């Protein structure tokens, strides 16, 4: 049976005991985790004895551990922007990302998951979400709005793409030195990086390097619902680069539910995912632990 991990997103916030945090996830039936961006240095120290024994670490999500001076409740994967056109801001993001890469190497974890930032245009995603809620997504007004928002993004995106390329150049070199793969995660909003086409650009620029693709089922589902790109297109186009997948369900435009609690067809999705890919349940919205256990059972039943 394939190993299915769970993100510590489920129970990291507010926890004071790293060993107990992992024990709770063991009790849910998981033997592997992804470390999320709210894991503090203190929690990490407490967890270390259990790594490679009762709990494996399959991936680390940038930025981890929580950077000095940042409260865990304020920690975020977009806290520092690899897409910043301002050198000082961008180098701060690179510095903290290298810390995450070095943590992964120290723990012998093969993958670091990255958010790459965004194009700094006014985020008008709510206009798309409103049309979806009104049931307008099948009509020309919806297609017209998608085209309009794409145009606004494209008019300003070049300097943010260039900034990401500057960041990735430094990060790829360090990742290659330490034999860690950098997994670029797809996002849910049109102004965020990477979009469908930017993935192709980044992989071409660093061909032969350590960049890979990380697929988030909920983010892709939301983009599909609002007419940006189909989930299947992402999975098929970047199948050769696909190194891992974050699995969670979606209800309308809300995500992070356990598999089986929403609308997604995971049998259809997972048929595009190679057996060796890292598989992580990323759950934030669950009524109880039984829903998570059932979600794990569903995914295990498909992934066997």
N, C-alpha and C positions, 0 to 999 in steps of 0.2 A: 504494500500500500504506500502511495506517495505521502510524504510529510507535508501536512498543512499547518502553517504557522498562524499566529494571531498577533496583531499589533498591540503594543502596550498602551496605545491610545485608549483602549477600553477602561483601564484602571490606573493609569499613571498619575493623573492630576490629584493632588491632595494626599498622595500616599507618603508615609514617613518611613516605611520599612520595605526595602527592595526585595529581600528574601520572601516576605509575605506576599508582595505583589506577584512574584513569579509563582509562588505556591497556589495562589488563587487561579492563575491561568492553567497550571497543572491540573487542578481539580475540575476544570472545564473540559479536560481531555486533550490539552495541547502539550506537545513536547518541544515546541520551537516558537520563537518570537521574532518580531521585528521591533527594534528599539525605536521609539518615536521621539519627537523633538522636545518633549516635556520631561525627559529623564534627566534628573540632576546628577551632578558628580557624586553626591552622597548616596543616592539610590544605586548608581552604577557600582560603587565600591561594595555596597551590600549585596548586589546581585552576582558579582564575579565568581564567588565560590560555586555557584550553581551552573554556570556556563560550562558546557562540555560534559556535564554529569546529568542533572535532572532536566536541564533546559538548554537547547541549542539556540544560537542566534543566527538567523539566515540573512538578515539585512539590517542596515541602520539608516534611518531617515534623517537627512540634514535638517536642522543643525543639532547635533547631539555630541556630548551632553549640553544641557542648557548653558549658554555662555555666561561668564561672570557678570554680575550686575543685573541680570534679567530674572524676573520672577517667573516661576514655572507657568503660572496662569497667563503670562504675557508671551510665553515662548511660542514661536510659530515658524513654519517652514519657509515663510516669506519675510521673516524678520529682517534679514539683510538681502539686498537685491543684486544678484549676479548680472542683472540687466541694466544696472544704473549707468547712465552716461557720464556720471561724475566719478573720476578716478578714485578719490579717497573712499567714497561709499562702496564702489565696486571692489576695491582691494580689501575692505573690511569684510565683505561677503566672502571673498576668496579665502581670506585668513581663517575664518570660522569653518568654512567648508573643508579646508585642508586639515583642521583639527578633527573633523568627523572622519575623513579618510584615514587619518593616522589612528584613530580609535578603532575603526574597522580592521585595519591591518594588525593592530595589537591583539584584537580578539579573534583574529583569523576568520573574519567575516568577509565573504567575497563581494558584497554589493552595498553601495551607498546610493540611496534614492534622492534625487535632486528636484527641487522646484527652481525654475530658471528665471522667474520674475514676470514682467509684463511690459507691454507698450503703454506708455503713460498718456493715454487718451481718457476722456470721460467714459467711465464704465456705464453703458446704457443697457446692460443685460436685462434689467427689470422690464424694459419695453418688450423684449423677446418673451420673457416669462409671462407678462400680462397677456400677450397674444395667445400664448399656449393655454393659459387658464381660460381664456374666452373661446377656445376652440377654433381659432383663426389659422392654425398652422397648416391647414390644407389649402389655404387660399393665397391669391397673389399678393395680398398685403404682407403676408409673412415672408415670402420670398423677397419682396422689395425691401423690407426692413433688414433682413440678413445682408443683402447686397450693400445697402447704405452703411451699415456698421462695419462691414469688411473694408469698404472704401475709406472710411475714417481711420481705421487701423493702419491700412496700407500706406496712407499718406504720411505717417509718422514713424513707421516701424523700423526703418533702416538703422538708425543710430542705436536702437535698443538691441537689434540683432547683432550689430557690430560689438556692442558691449558684452553680450553673451559669448561671442566668439573669443574676445579677449580673455574672459574669465575661464572658458573651457580650455583654452590653450594652456594656461597655467595648471589647471586642475587635472587635465588629462596627463600631463607630464608627471605630476606627483602620483597620480593613480597608477600609471605604468611602472613607476619606480617601486611601488609597494604592492603591485599585483592585486589591485582592487578595481572592480568594474563600477563605472558611473552610470546609473540608470536614470534616464531623462523621463520624467513623468508627464503624461498628457494631463491637460487641465480642463475645467468645465466652462470657463467664460472666454468669449471671443478675443478679448484683449490680452489674455495671458499667453505666455511663451512656454513651450512651443505650440504653434498650431500645426496642422497636418503637414504643411509644406516646409515649415522650419525644421521638422525632424529630418526630412530628406537632406536639407542644407547642412545641418550639423553632422550627420553621419557621413556625408560626402567629404566634408572638410577634414574630419578626423578619421578617415578610413584607415583601418589597421591599428587604430588606437583602442582605448578602453571604454568608449562610449557605447551604451546599449539603450534599449527601449524598455520602459516600465509602464504597464497598462493598468489604469484604474477604471474598473467597470462602471462605477457610479458617475464619474466625470464624463466618460464617453457616452453614457446613456443620456445625460442631460444635454450634451452637445447634439446628440441625434434628435432628441425631442424638440429642440428649438431650431432645427434645420441647418446646422453647421456642418456636421460630418457624421456618417454612420459608424457605429461601433465596429462592425465587420470590416469596414474599409481600413481602419487603423490596424486591426489585428492581422489582416491579410497583407497589407502593404509593408508592414514592419515586422513580419514574422521571423525574418533572419536575424534581426537585432533584438528580438523579444527575450528578455532575461528574467522577467518576473511580472506578477500581476497582483494587485490589491483587489480583493473581492468583497463587495458589499452590494446590498439590494437598494432599490429605488422605489419610492411611492410618489407618483407625479414628479415634482421637481425637488423632492427631499431625498437625501441619500444617507448612507452609512447604516442601513438596517441589515440584520442578519439575512443570509440567503434563505429564500423561502418566505420571507415576510413582506415581499414586494412584488414587482412585476417582471423582473428579468428572468430570461431563460438561460440558466447557467449551463445546461447541457449544450446548448447552441454556442455559447461563448467559449466554453472550455475546450470544445473540439478544435479550436484554433490555437490552443496553447500547448506547446510541447511538454512532454512529461517531465523533463529536467528543469523546467522553469520554476522559479521560486513562487510559491503560492501563499498569500497572506490574507487572512480575514481582517478587515479594518472596520470595526464596529464601534459606533458611538451611540446609536439609537436602538435600545432594546428594552422591552418591558421587564425582562427577567433573564437570569442565566440560562434557563431552559431553552429560550429562543436561540441563544448562541450555540448551545450544544446541538440543537436540531439543525442549525445552519451548517455546523461542522459535519454532521452526518450526511447532509445533502451533498456537500462538496466532495466528501470522501467517496460517496456512492458513485459519483460521476467520474472522479479522477482515478479510480482503481484501474 
